[in-house]
């Protein structure tokens, strides 16, 4: 399904229609320029995947940050926790570790940024296992480009590989330094996961966090039951 911006607009409206929720921030950036898209394709050494191209031609990043209403009485929050027990509502909300946030960066800040110091940290470990390969840790780190900064301690990142216009995507956890305990997916699937989970931070962890998930089959949304299972209870009716 295309028209990503319309779908994000509908997602925002769906959240606003819940009397106990509030949208704190919703920002859509202008489309990426042709020059920026060309630089990204040069970096990848291949034409951009259709879904990547379509999204960034609609918006060069966006942010949707929402939460339980800050002025909601604690007793009402407790009732919500009982009714919708798949996730925990907490008051007051911590902006650094939000309940729900989608923070898709502009291509310049993600893929075209020369270094990500949060990822390329010094360590005594020179080697790193990913999939069935043993790789140089620092060289691998240089290929990781965070693009969804949804919290202070975790993000989603592109894994840059030459001549691949559809980069693999993985979750960076433990303040971006743990890389191989994540299931792998692609950009189109990731957007669909955001729509299903409404950007809830805990939902990403539930879906992507898995010990040596890098060795598992790439994650795909492959059935209506998957969508039903991962749709937050508060949005099932």
N, C-alpha and C positions, 0 to 999 in steps of 0.2 A: 504494500500500500504506500502511495507516494504522498506528496503535499505535506511535508513534515511540519512546516510552520502552522498550518491549519490544525494539525493534530495536537501540537503543543498548546495552541490557543484553547482547544476543546478540553485539554487536560487541566489547564488553569481554571476554566469555568467549572469543571467538575469538582475541583477542590473548593472553589468559592461557594458552591452550592451546598456544601456540608456546613451546618451552622456552628460546629465546634472546631472548624479549621480556618486558617487564614494564610493568604499568600503574602509573604514578607517582601519578596522581590521577584519581579518578572521582567527580564530585559532581553531583547532580541537585537543582535548586531546587524548592521547592513551586510549584504552579500559580499563574499570574497571577490576581489578583483581578478581579472584574467591574468594579470601579472603574478599575483600570489599563487594562483592555481598552477600556473606554468612552473614556478619555482618548486612547488611541491612535487610535480611530476618529474622534474629534473632530479630532485633528491631521490625519489623512488626508482627512477630509471624505467618508468612505465606509465601508461595512461592511468588516471585515477579510476578506481572502481565506480560504477554507476551510482551507487547509494552515497558514497562519499562526495562525489561531484555534485549530486543533486542537493544534498543537505547544505554544503558550503556555498552553493550558488544561491540558495534561499537565505542563508544567514551564516555569517562568519563567526559562529559561536552564539550561545545564549545561556541565560541563567534563570532557573526556576527554583526558588527557595520557599518552602512552606512548612507549617508546623501546626500543632494544636494551639488554639487561641491563648495568648499569653494571659488574658484576664479571666480565663475560664476557672470557676471555683474548683478547688482541689477535689471536692466530693464528686463533681461531674467527671473530672479526669479519671478518678478511680472507677467510676461506672463504665467509662470508655475502655479502660484496661480489662474489665471483666467481660464486656461484650465483644471487643475486638482484641482477643488475647494472642494474636499472632505476632504483634509488635508491642513494645512498651512505650507508653506516653509518659513523659516526665516534665514536671514544672519546677523551676523555670527552665526554659530551653537554653541549651548551650550553643551559641552561634558557631563556635569552632567545630563542634561535633553535632551538626543539626540532625533533626529527625528525618528530614527529607530535603535533598538538594541535588539539582542537576546543574553542573557548571562546566559547560562545553566551551573550551577556550578557542580564540581565534587561531587560525593556522599559523600565523606568524609567531604566536606565543607558545605553540605546541611543537609542531614539526620543524619550523624554521629557526627556532631558538637554538643557538650553538651548543649550550650546555645546560644541563639540569643538575645543579649542585646538590639538590636533595637526593638525587639518585646516584650520582657519581661520587660517592663518599670513599675515603681511604679505608682500606681493610687489610688485615693480615692474610686473608684468603685470596689467593691469586686465581684460583680456578673455581668454576661454577658449573653445576650440572643443570641442563635444560633439555627436556625431552630425553633423547638417548645420546646426547652429546655432552662432552666435557669442554667448556669454553673458558676463555680468558674473561674474568669477571669485569674488569674495567672496560674492555672492548664491548662486552655485551651491554653494560650500563649505558654506553654512548648511543646505543641503538634504541633505548627506551625513551619514548617521548610522551609524558603525561598529557592527556587532553581533557579529562573530566576530573576536576579538582573538587570532589564532593565533600571532602572533610580534610582535617589537618593531618590525619594519620593514614589515609588511604586514597588512592586515585586509580583511574583506569588509564592505561597507556598503550600507545601504538608500539609495535616491535618492527623497526625498520629493517627490511630485507631487500636487497637489490633486485630490480626487475619484478617487483610485486606491487601492483597498484592497489591491492586490497590487503593492507597490513593486518597481521594477526593482532589481537587485542587481549590484554591480561590485566589483572588487578595487582597493583603494588600495595602491599600491606606493611604493617610495622613501621610507619613513617617512611614508606616508599623503598625500604631496603630488602624486603622479602619478595621474591619474584617467581618462585617455582611452586608456590602453594595456591595456584590459581588455575581454574579452568580457562581454556582458550576459546575465543570466539572471533567474530569479525564485526565491522562497524554496523552493517545493516541489522544483524541480529542484536547487537547491543542496544541500538535505538529501540527495537521492538521490546527488549527487556525493560528499558526505561518506561515505555508506555504501559506495559503490563504492571510493573511494580510502583508506578507513579513516582519514581525517584527516591523511594524510601531507602535510607542508607543501610539499615539492617538487612534489607532484602538482597542487596548486592552481595553482602557477605555470605548470606545463606546460599545464594546461587553459585558464586564464583569460588569461595574459599574451600579448598580441598587439598589435603596433603598430596604433594606431587601431582597436582591437577594438570600440570604441563604434559604429563605422560598419557593423559586420557584423551578420548576422541573429542574433537572440537564441539563446543556447545552450540546447539541449534534449538529454536522453538519449533517443535515438530508435531504438535497435537493440540487440540482444544483442551484436553485434560491438563496439559502443561500450563496453559494460560489460566485455567480455572484454579489450579493448585497454587499458582504464584500471585494471583490477584489478591491484594490485601482485603481482608474481610469487610472493612468499612466501605469498600467500593463494589461489593458484590450485589448490591441491590439499589 
